[in-house]
Amino acid sequence: MFPLWKAILSESLLGYISWSLYHALPPMIYYFPLQTLALTGLEVFAVAFFSPIFLTIGPFWRLANNKYVLAVLRLTMVGSLASYQAPNASIRLLILAAGVSSSLLVQTVTWWSGNSVQRFIRIWGFMLGKIMLLVLRIWYTSLNPVWSSQVANTIILTIGFVAAVEQIHSGGNKSKQETNKTGNVVRQTASHPHWFLSGIAFGSLMFLTLWIFGEVSLISRWAVSGHPHTGPDPNPYGGTVLLGLAHGLMLSFWSWSSVISFALFLIGLASSAGLLYLHTWSAAVAGNILGIFTMCVWPQLAGRFVSCLHPGKAMSTAMFAYVLELFFCVWCTAYKFVPGGVYIRESSHLLLGFIMLCIGVDFLTGPKKDLSSVFEVKSNQKPLFKKSKNYIKLLLWLFVGVGLLGLGLRYKTYHKKLGQGVPKRDFSAMIWPFRFGYDNEGWSNLEGSANLLNQTEADFITIIESDASKPFIGNHDPTMWLGERLGFFTDFGPSTRDHTWGIMALSRYPIIKSTHHLLPSPEGEIAPAISLTVNFTGKLVDFVVAHFGNEEEDLDRKLQAIAVSNLLKTSSKQVVFLGYITSAPGSRDYTELIKNGNVQDIDSTDRDRWCSYIMYRGVIRLGYARISHAGLSDSEVQMAKFRIPDHVDSYVDNDRIVTDPSQVPEDIHFNPRFGSYKDGHNYVPIHHFHMSTPKYFKRTN
C-alpha cells in the first residue's frame, strides 16, 4: 500500500513540475519581444517543445531509455526550477528551455516504457499534477509559488529532487528489463497506428487545458462584464471550476456507448461556443461545463495517445500542435507586431473551434475505454489497478478540498479588508502602465507593485496592460491579486476574450456601476476603456480610464479620442479621466479630449508628457505628481489629488501652482517617502518624484 501511495504522490509532484515548466517557458520567451514590440529571434527557444523528435531515431530512443541517461534527464527537469534564481532573463530562458526539453523526453520515455501499472500511474500523475498546480495557485492568489517566491521555489525544488530520486531508485532495478521490453510493451498496447491524429488531438487538449483552465479564475475573466452585473467573481466561484474539472476526471472512470460519447462531445462543443459568445453567468456556466468535458476526455485521449506505435512521432506531433496553437493565440492579440497578424486578428473562435474539432475526431473514433482498459492488464495486476484508482480518487479529492479551503480563507480575509475607506472630501487618483506584472528584468513585480501602490496612498488606481490571463503572459490574475492584497474593490475591464491588453480599476471605495468599452481600432490592436461611478461615502464621482492605440496608428487614435471625448461629455458633472493616449500635449487627440470632452488638464504647463494624462471636470485640483518606475515597469506613475466641492455648480478651482509643500495644508501632501521636488528624470533605481513634481495648487488671492 505505502509504495503505491508513494509512487502516485511522486508522479503527481513531478507532473506538477512538468506543467509548471510548460506554463513558464512561453511568458519567458514573450518577455523579450515585449521590450522591443517586435520579434527578437529568441522565439526560437520554442523548439524546446520539439525535443521528442530525437526519439524518432532508434539510437536516441535506446539512449534515452538507459537508466543513467533517464536519471540525468529527470534531475535536469527538476533542477531547471532553479531558473527562477538565475541572475538574468537570458540565462533563465536557457535553463527553462533545457527543463522543458528534458521533461518532454522523460514524459515520452516513461509513458511508453515500463509495466502497465507504472505507465497508468505516470499518466495519472501528470493529470493530478495539473490539479495540484491549480490548487497551489489558489493558495498563492493565481500565482504559481515556484515562480513567485524564492523560499517556495527552494522548497519545491528540494521536494522535487526527492521525488525524482525516489522514482529513479524505484525504477532502477527494473529499468534494464523494461528497456528490453519497451518495444514489446508498445506493440502489445497499441490499439492503432494513427500517431498523427492522436498527436494533434493530445497536443490540442494540452493547449486547451493551459489556455482556458490554466488557473481557476480564467473562466470568470472570459465572462466578466461591468458593475453591478459583473458575473461570477473568481473568488469564490473559481471553486466551481475546480469542482468541474475534478468531476470531469471522475466521469472518465466510466465507459460510454458511442451515443453517449457523441452527446458528450456535442455538449462540450456547445459549451465552448457559450464561453465565447454568452455573457456573465451564462458564459461562466458554459465554461464550467467545458471544464467537465475537457477533463472527462483527458484519460481516454491520453490512453489512445500512448497506444500509438511511434512514441517519438506521436509526442512530436502533439508538441507541434501545442506550439502552433500557442503562437496562433499570440497572433490573435499581438497581430500588429507579428508577420501575417492582420489575417488572424481577434480569431480566438477559429482557434477554439479547431481545438474542439481535433479533440472530437479522436474522441469519437477511438475505443470507449477508461485509461486502465488501454493496457493489457494481467489478472494478478487487477487488484493493483483497483487500488491505484482508489488512491488516485482519494488524492484528487484531497487536492480539491485543500483548494476550496484556500478559496474560503482568501474570501474571508478579502471581505474583511473591503470598505475601510474613511469619509472624506479629498481623494487621489493614479495611472500606471504596468506591463502585465513583470519588471524590467522579466520577474514578477506584483509584490513590489503592491508596496508601491500602498505607499502612494491612492484611492483610485487604473493600471494599463493588466490582462495577464493569456497563456503567453502567465495565466494569472493581477487584478484579483492586487485587489485582495490592497483590500480594494476591482473592475477587471473588458473580457480577456475581447483581445485587448487589459485595463483594470482598483478603488478604495465602492464601484457603483461601470461599463466596459472597446474603442474603435480599425488598424491596430483593440483599445480598452472603462467608465465608472465611485461612491466616495455619499459623493458620486465618475471616472473614465482608457488605453489608446500606438503612435503609428493615426486613424485609430483619432477615432479613439472622439469616442472617449463622447464618454467624458456624457459623464456626470464630476469626472476624472486617466488615460494612456500616446500623443503630445496640444496634439489633435489631446485637444479633442479637452475641448469636446469638456475637461481640463491637471497641469497644462507640463509639456514633457507623451503617454499618461490626467484630466478632470467638476472637482478641485489639489496636487499632481510623477513618480519614477525604478525598473518595476517601463513607465512612471502619475497621480493627482482632488477635492469634491460642496456645490458643483458654484465653486472656484485652484489656479496657482506651487512647489513648496509648506504653502499648502499637510493633509494634501504626497507621501514624503518619494522624496521632494525634482526637476528632470530620476535615473536612480528608487521610486522618487521627478519631472518637476510634486506640484500643488492654490487659489490666487
KOLFI-233995 format. One record per atom (N, C-alpha, C): x, y, z. Coordinates in steps of 0.1 Angstrom, whole numbers, plus 5000, padded with zeros to 4 digits. Example, Ala and Ser with C-alpha at 12.3 -4.5 7.8 and 13.67 -1.06 7.14 Angstrom:
// residues 2
513249435078512349555078513249675078512849785071513749895071512950005079
//
This chain:
// residues 701
500849885000500050005000500950135000501950135009502750255010503550284998504150184991504950214979504050264968502750214967501850264957501450404959501150444972500850584976502050674972503250624976504450704973504650724958504450624950504550634936503650744930502350734935501350824930501650974934502050984947502451124951503651174944504651094942505851134935505551174921504751094914504451124900503551244899502651274909501851394909502751514910503751504919504651624921505451644909505951534903506751554890505851604879504551564879503651614869503451764871503251804884503151954887504452024882505551974884506852034879506852044864506351944857506351944842505352054838504152064843503152164840503752304843504452314854505052444857506052494847506852404842507852434831507052474818506052394815505352424802504652554803504152594815503452724817504552834816505752814821506652924823507452964811507752874802508552904790507953004781506652994777506153094768506153244773505853264786505953404791507453454791508353364794509753404794510253434780509753364770510053394756509453534752508153544757507453674753508053794759508753774771509353894777510253974768510953904759511953984751511254064740510354014732509654104723508854204730508454184742507754284750508554414752509854394753510754504754510854594742510854524730511054594717509854614709508754554713507454554705507754494691508554394690508854334677509454194680509454104670510053974672511553994674512153914683513553924686514453814681513853704677514653584673514753484684514553534697514553444708513353354709512353384700511253294699511653154695512853144690513353014685513552914697513552964709513652874721512352794722511352824715510152744715510452604710511552584703511952454698512252354709512352414721512552324733511352224734510152264729509052174730509152064720510152074710510251974700511251864703511851864715512851764718512451624716511151584717510851444714511151394700511351494691511651444677512951364677513851384686515051304686514751154689513551134696513250994699512650914688512550984676512150914664513350834658514550864663515750804658516050684668516250564663516350444671517450464682518750494678519750504688519450604699518850714696518450814706517350764715516450684710515450624718516050524728516950444723517650354732518550424743519150534738519950614748519150674759517950734755517050794765516450694774516350564770515850464778516950404788518150444786519250404795518950464809519150384819518750424833519450544837520750554833521550664838521250794830520950784817520550904809519250954814518350854816516950894821517050964835517950914843518150974856518651124855519551144846520151274843518951364838518151314829517051394823516051434834515751334843514851364854515351484863516651464867517251564875517451704869517651704856517751824848516351894848515351814846513951864846513651934859513951874870513651934883514552044886515852034883516852134885516552264878515852254867515552374859514652474866513952424877513152514885514052624891515352594893516252694898516452814889515952804877515952914867515453044873514453024883513853144889514953224897516053154901517053224908518253264899518053254886519153294877519453444877520653484874521053624875520353714865519953664853519253744844518353664835517553744827516453674820516953584809518153614803518653534792519053394797519753394809520153264815518953184819517953264825516753194829516053124818515953194806515353134794516053014790517353014790518152904786517952784795517952804808517652694817516252634816515252734815513852684813513752594801514352644790514252564777514852424779515952414786516552284789515652204798514952264807514052194816512852134808512252224799511152174791511552064782512752074776513151964767513351834775513951844786514251724794512851664799511951744803510651704808509951624797509951674785509251604774509951474770511251474771511951344768511551244779511551284792511251194803509751144801508951244798507451204796507251104785507951124774507751034763508350894766509550894772510150764775509350684786508950754796508250684807506850644804506150724796504750694792504750564783505850544776505850434767506750314772507250324784508050224789507650174803507950054807507550004820506349914819505949864831504749774831503549864831502349794830501149864828500749954840501049904852500649984864501550114865502850094862503750214862503250314852502950274840502550374830501250444834500350364839499050414844499250524854500150494864500350594875501050714869502050704860502750814854501750914847500850854839499950934832498951004841498450934851497550994860498251094869499551064872500351164879500451294872500551294859500551414851499251494852498151424852496851484853496651544867497051464877496851514891497851624893498951624886499951744887499251874883498351864873497651974868496752024879496051944886495151984897495952044908497151984911498052034921498452174918498752194905499152334901498052434904496752394900495652484902495452514917495652414925495452434940496452524946497752504942498752584947498552734942498052744930497852884925496652954933495752874938494752924946495352984959496252904965496852954978497753074976498253084963499153204960498453304952497053304953496253414946496653424931496553314924496653294910498153284905499053304914500453284910500953144913501853094905502452964908503652984918503552924930504552954940505952934936506252834927507552804923508152924915507353004909507753124901507553254908507153254921506853384927507553404940508253314945508853324958510153244959511253304963512553224964512453114974511753144985511553034995510752924990509652954983508752844978509552774967510252844959511052784948512052684953512752724964513752634970513052514976511952534983511252414989510752314979510152364968509652284958510752214950511852284948513052224942513552114950513652124963514152024972513251904972511951924973510951814973510951744960511051824949511151764936512351674934513451714939514651624938514451494946513751504957513451384965512551294957511551354951510551274943511251204931512151284924512851234912513851124916514551144927515451034932514650914936513550934942512650814946512250734933511850814922511450744910512650674903513750744904514950684898515350554905515350564918515650444926514650324924513350364925512350254924512350194910512750264900512750214887514050154883515150174891516450134887516649984885516049914895516249764894515549704882514549764877513749704867514049774853514849884853514949954841515549874829516549794833517149724822516249624815515449544823514549454816513449534810513049654816511949734809512449784796513749824795514249884783514149774772514549654776514549544766513049514761512149544770510749504767509949624761510649744760509849864756509149844743509849794733509249774720508049684721508149574729507049474730505949544737506249624748505149684756504349774746505049854738504349954729503449874720504049764714503249684704502049624711502249574723501149504730499949594733500249724736499249814740498749894728499349874717499049964705497649914699496750004701495449974695495250034681496150124678496050184664497450244661497650264648498950324644498850474640497750534643497450664638498050774648499350774648500050864657499851014654499551044641499451184637498151244643497051174641495751214646495751224661496251124668496351124682497251234688498351254681499251354685498651494684497951524673497351654671496251674682495451564685494351574695494951594709496051524712496551534725497251674727497951724717498551854718497551964720496451944712495352044713494652044727494551914733493951904746494851974756496151954755497052014764496952164763496952214751496852364750495552414755494452344753493152394758493152394773493852294779493952294794494752404799495752444792496652564795495852694793495252704782494752834777493552874786492552794788491352824795491252784809492052674813492052624826493452624833494252724829495552734835495452784849494352844852494152904866492552914868492152894880490652884882489953014880490653124880489953254878489753284863490353214854490253244840488853244834488053154838486653144833485953274836486053324849485453444853485953564844487153564841487753674833487253664818486953544813486353534800484953584800484253574811482853604812482553744818483553814822483353934831482654044823481854134830481254244825481254354836480654474833480754584842479854574854480154654864479354664876477954724874476954674880476954584892476754434887476554414874476354274870477654224863478654194871479954154866480054014862479053934866479253784865479953734877480253604878480853544889482253594892482453634905483853674909484753554910486053564906486953454907487053384920486853464931486853414944485453454951484553364953484753224955484453134943483953194932483353104921484453024913485753064915486752974909486652834915486152824927485952684932485052594924484052654917483152574908483952524896484952604892485852554881486652434886487252444897488052334903487152214905485952224910485052114912484652054898484452144888484052094875485152004869486452054870487551974865487651844872487451844885487551714893486451624889485251674888484151584883484351524869484951604861485351554848486251434849487251444857488151334859487451214865486551234874485751124880484851054869484251134860483451074849484250994840485551024839486450944829486550804833486250764846486450624850485350544845484250604839483150524833483450494819482850384814482850354800481550404793481550454781480350504775480150444761478850444758478550394744478850504734478850474721479150574711478050684711476850654715475850764715476050864726476450804738476750894749478050984746479050914740480250994736479951104727479051074717478751184707477951294714477051254723476251364730477151444739478151374746479151444754479951544746480351504734481151594726480251714721479051694718478151804714477951904726477851844738477751934749479052014751480251954749481452024750481652124740481152094727481252194716480352314719479152284724478152394727478752484738479352414748479852494759481052584755481852534746482952624741482352744734481352724726480652844719480052934729479452874740478852954750479853044757481052984760482053064767482553184758482453164745482953274736481853374734480653334734479553434729478553474739478453394750477453434761478153534770477353584780477953684789477753644803478553704812478453694826478153544831477053524838476853394844476653284834475953324823475753214812477053174807477953264804479253224799480053144809479953184822480653104832480152964833478852944833478252814833478752734821478852794810479352724798480752684800481552774806482952744808483152634818482352624828482352514838482052384831481052384822480652264815481852214806482452314800483652284791484752224799484952274812485952214821485652064824484352034826483951894829484351814817483951864805484251784792485751774790486551874792487951874790488651764798488351764811489051664820488451524818487151524814486551394811487251314800487651384790488351324778489851304780490351364790491851354792492351214793491851124802492350994803492150914790491050934783490750854771491750894760491851024758492851074748494251034751494551044764495951004768496150854766495150774768495250634766495450604751494750664742494950644728496250694724496750804730497950864726499150764729499150704741500250614745500050484739498950464731498850334724499450344710499950464706500550474693501850394692502050344680503250264677504550344677504450474675505650554674505750664684506250644696506250744707506850874703508050874697508651004693507851084683507251014673506451084663505151134670504551054678503351104685503551224693504551224702504851334711505251454703506051434693506551554685505351614678504451534673503251594666502351664677502251614689501451674699502051814702503451814703504051944707504052044695504051994683503852084671502452144672501452074675500052134676500052234687500652194699500652274711501252414708502452404702503252534699502552614688502052554678501352624667500152694673499352624682498152694688498552804697499652784704500152894713500553014705501252994694501653114686500453174679499453094676498153144670497553234680497553194693496953264704497653404705498953404704499753534705499253624693499253564681498953634669497553704670496553634677495253694678495153824685496153854694496153974702497254064697498454014695499654094692499854104677498654104669498754094655499454214648499554324655500254444648501754424648502354344656503754334658504354204652503554124645503953994640503653984626504453914618504053894604502853814601501953864593500753804589499653814600499853894610498953914621497553974616497654054606496354114601495354014597495853894593494853794588494253714599494753714610494153634621493853714633493753844632493453924644492153894650492153884663490853854670490153724665490953624663490353494658490353384668490153414680490153304690489053204687487953244681486853154678487353044668488253084659488852984650489752884657490552944666491452854674490652764682489652804690488952714698488152614690487652654679486852564670487752454665489052494661489952394656490352294667490552344679490952264690489852164693488552204694487452114697487252014686487552054673487451964662488451844663489651884666490751784668490451694679490051744690489751664702488551574699487551624692486351554689486551434680487351454669487651354660488351234667489351264675490051154681489151084692488351164699487551114710486451024704485851064693484750984688485150864679486350864674486750754666487450644673487950674686488650574694487750484702488350384708487650294717487150364729485950334734485350404745485750334758487050344762487650284773488250384783488250344796489050424805490550394804491350464810492850454808493350314811492850254822493350124826493050014816491950034809491549934799492449934786493150044785494050054773495149954774495649934786496749844789496249704790497049604786496749464788496949434802495949424810496149404825496049254828497149204833497149064837496349054850495848934852494848904863495548934876496848914877497448944890497749084893497549174882497749314884496449384886495349324884494049384886493749444900494149374911494049444924494849574925496049574919496949694919496249804912495649774900494949884893493749934901493049844908491949894916492349984927493449934934493950024945494450154939495150154928495650274922494550374919493450324914492350404911491750464924491650384934491150434947492050544952493350524952494250624957494250754949494150734936494050854927492850934930491650874932490450944935490551014948491150944958491351004971492251124971493351114963494351224962493651344955492851304945492251414937491351494946490551434954489551504963490251564975491451514978492251584989492751714983493251714971493651834964492551934963491351884959490251974957489852044971489851954981489452014995490452114999491752094997492752195000492552324992492152304979491952424971490752504976489652434979488452504984488652574997489452515005489852575018490552705016491552705006492252825003491452934998490452904989489553004984488653064996488252975004487453025016488153115025489353085028490253165037490553305030490853295017491053425010489853505009488753445007487453525006487153595019487353525030487053585043488053695046489253675043490253785045490053905037489753885024489553995015488354085019487254015022486054095026486154165039487054115047487354195060488054325056488854325046489654445042488754545035487754505028486954595019486154695027485954815021485154915027485754985039487154995039487755055050488055205048487655255036487855395033487055485043487755595048487055685057486355795049485255845055484555955048485556075046485556135034486356245031485956315018486356445017486056515005487256504995488456485000489656474991489856334987490356314975490756184970491856194961492656084959493756084950493555974939493956004927493855904916495155894909495455774904496755744898496555654886497555664876497555584865498955534863499055404859500355334858500355234847501155244837501355134827502255024834501654904835502154804845502854684838502654674826503254564817503054424823501854394826501354254829502054194842502554284850503054224863504454174862505254214852506654174851507554304851508654294859509554404859510454404847511454504847512254514835513354404834513454324844514354204843513654074840512254084839511553964835510953884846511053934859510553864870509153924875508353854882507053904887507354034895506554134893506754254901505554284910504654184912503454214920503754254934504654194941504954234955505454374955506354414946506854544945505754644941504854604933503754684928502854714940502554614948501654634959502254734969503554714972504254814981504154954975504454974962504355104956503055164957501955084954500655134954500155174968500555094977500355124991500955264995502155274991502955404995502355524989501755514977501255634970499955684978499355584985498055614993496955664983497055614971495955654961494655584965493555654962492255604965491655534953492055584941491555524928492755504919492855384914494055344906493555284893494155324882493955244870495355194865495355074861496555014856496454964842497355004833497254974819498154854817497754774806498454644803498354554815497154514818496954444830496454304828496054264816495454134814496554024811496953964822497953854822497353724821496053714818495353584818495653504806496353554796496753484784497853384787497953274780498953174783500353214780500553314771501853354768502353464777501453504786501853614796501853554810501253444812501453374825500153314831499053334825497753274830497553314845497853434849497553474863496653604862496253644874495253754875495753864884496453964879496954074887495854154893494754164886493554244892493154184905492954054905492453984917493553994928494853964924495953964933496054104940496054214933496254344939495054384947493854344942492654374949492654314963492954184963492954114976494154164985495254194979496354244988496154384994495554464985495354604990494054624997493054534995491754545001490954654993491054644980490354744971489254674963488254744960487254704950487954704936487454604928488154594915487254594903487754634892487054614879488054564869487954444864488854384856489054454842487954524838487954584825487454484814487554514801487054424791487554284792486654184789486954044790488254004783488953904788490153854781489853804767488653764765488253714751488053834741488153954746488054074737489354114731490454034734491754054727492354194730492154254741492854374745494054334754494954434756496054414765495554434780494354484782493854494795493954634801492954664809492954784817492154754830492654774841491954744854491754874862490754874871490554984880490454924894491154984903491154954918490655074925489755054935489155164942489055124957489455224965489355204979487855214983487055284975485655304977484855224967483555194971482755104962482555154948482655064938482355104925480855074923480055174920478655164919478155104906478755154895478455104882479655124873479755044863480855054853480454994840480955044829480754994816482054974809482254864803483454834795483254874781484354924775484254974761485454924753485154884741486254854731486254974721487355054722487355174714487655144699487255224690487455204675488955174673489255064666490655024664490754954650490455024639490454954626491754904621492854964626494154924621495054854632495054904644495854844654495154754664495754724675495154634685494054704692493154614697491854664703492254754715491754874716491954964727490854954737491154934750490054914760489855044768488655054773488355174782487255124792487155194803486155174813485555304818484255314819483655434825483055384838483355454849482855404862482355514870481555484880481055574891481455514904482155594912482655554925481955634936481555564947480855634958481855664969482255794969483155834980482355874992481855774999481055785011479955895009479055864999477955954997478156054985479356074981479556164970480056084958479256094947479556014935480456094925481456024921482356084911482555984900482556034887482755944876484255944872484655824867485955814861485855754847486755794839486855734825488355704824488655574822490055534820490155464807491355484800491455434786492955414783493155324773494455294768494355304753494855414747494755434732495755344725495655344712496555264703497955324703498755264695500155304694500355434685501455494686501755614679501555604664501955484659501855464644500455454639499455424647498055414643497355544644497555634634496955764635495455764634494955684625493455674624492855624637493455514642492955454655492855564666493955634668494055734679493055844677492855884664491855994661490455944665490055824661488755774664488555744679489655694685489555664700489455794708490155904704489956034711488556084710487956064698486556114696485656024705485855894705484955804713485155844728486355864733486555894747486056034751486156124742485656264744484156254746483456164738482056154739481656084753482455994758482255934771482356044782483356124780483556234790482456334790481956364778480956464776479656414782479356284781478156234787478256184801479456204807479556164821478956274830478956254843478356354852479156474852478656574860479456704861480756684868480956574875482156554882482856424877483956444869484556334862486056344862486756234863488256234862488656144851489556184842489956104831491456064834491755934833493055884834493355794822494255844813494455774801495855774796496055674787497355644780497055674766497455794761496955834748498055854737499255824740500355834730500355954721500156064727500156194719500656304728501256404722501956514730500856614734501156684745500256794749500056894737498756934735498457024725498256954711498456824711498156754698496656744695496456694683495056674679494156594689494756484693493956394702493756454716494856524721494756594734493756704733493756774722492756884721491356834720491156724713489856664712489256624726490156574734489656534748489356664756490256764755490056884763488756964759488656984746487557074741486256994740486256884733484956814731484556734743485556694751485256624763484956714775485256844773484956944783485656914796486956884795487756864807488956954807489656964819490857034820492056944823493156984818494456904821494856934835495256834842495756854856496856954857497656964847498757064846499157094832498557194826498757224812500157284810500857314820502257364819503257254817502857134820503757014819503756974804504757014796504856984782505556854779506256804789507156684787506356554791505256534784504456414786504256354772503956224772503656164759502556054760502555984771501655874772500555894782500855914795499855914805499456064808498056074809497456204812496356194822496256294830495156304840494356434837493056424835492156534832490956534841490256644842489156644852488156754849486956734855485856834855485056824867484656944873483756944884484356914898485656894898486356884911487556984912488057004924489057104926490457034926491357074918492757014918493557064930494256964936495056994948496556964946496856864938498256824937498456734925499656734920500056654908501456604910501656474908503056414910503356304899504656294896505156194887506256114895506155984896507055904904507755804894509055804895509855714886509555574889509755494878509355344879510355264886511655304887512755224894512855084889512555064876512754924870511554834873510554884880509454794883508554774871508554874862507854864849508754954840508254974828508955064819508355204819507455234828506755364828506555414842506555544843506355614856504855604861504755644873503455654879503055804878501755834875501255974876500155974885500056074894498856074903498456224905497256234909496656374912495756364925495656474932494756484943493756584940492456554944491356644941490456654954489656764953488656784964487256794957486356724963484956724958484256854964483856944956483257074961481957044967481557134976480257114982479157144972479357244964478357284954479057274940478657174932479357154919479057274909477957344911477657454902478257584906478757594918479357724923480557704931481657674924482957654931484057724923485157744929486357804922487457704923488057674911489157584911490457654915491457574919492757634922493457664909494057784908494657824896496157854897496757844909498157884910498957764914500157744907500957624910502057664920502257584930503357604940504157474941505457484944506257354945506757344960506457444968506857434982505757374990505857254995504757195002504257265014505157355020504757425032503657525029503457555017502457655013501057595013500857465014499557405014499357325027498157295030497957215043498657075042499157025053499856905053499056785049497756785051496856675048496756645033497156745024497156715010498556685004499556685013500856645008500956505002501756484992502056354987503056284997503056154997503856085007505356125005505956175016507356215016508356105014507755975014508655865012509255874998508655944988509155954975510056074973510556134984511456244983510756374982511456464976510956604974511056644960510656764957510556814943511856794936511756744923512956714915512656754901513556834895513556864880514156744873513556724861514156624852513856484856514456384848514256244851515056194863514456104870515156034881515655904876517055894874517655774869518155674880518055724892518455634903517455524905517755404907516755294907515955294920515355404924514455404935513255484930512055464937510855544933511055684939511055784931511255924935510456014927509956124933509356234925510356274914509856314902510756364892509856444882510556494871509856574861509156694867509856774875509356894881508156874889508056774897506956744906507556704919506756704930505356724930504956874930503756904924503257034924501957044932501657154937500457174945499757294939498457304941497657404935496857484946496957624944496257714953495457814946494557874953493757984946494558114947494558194936495158324936494358414946495058474954494458564964493858694957
//
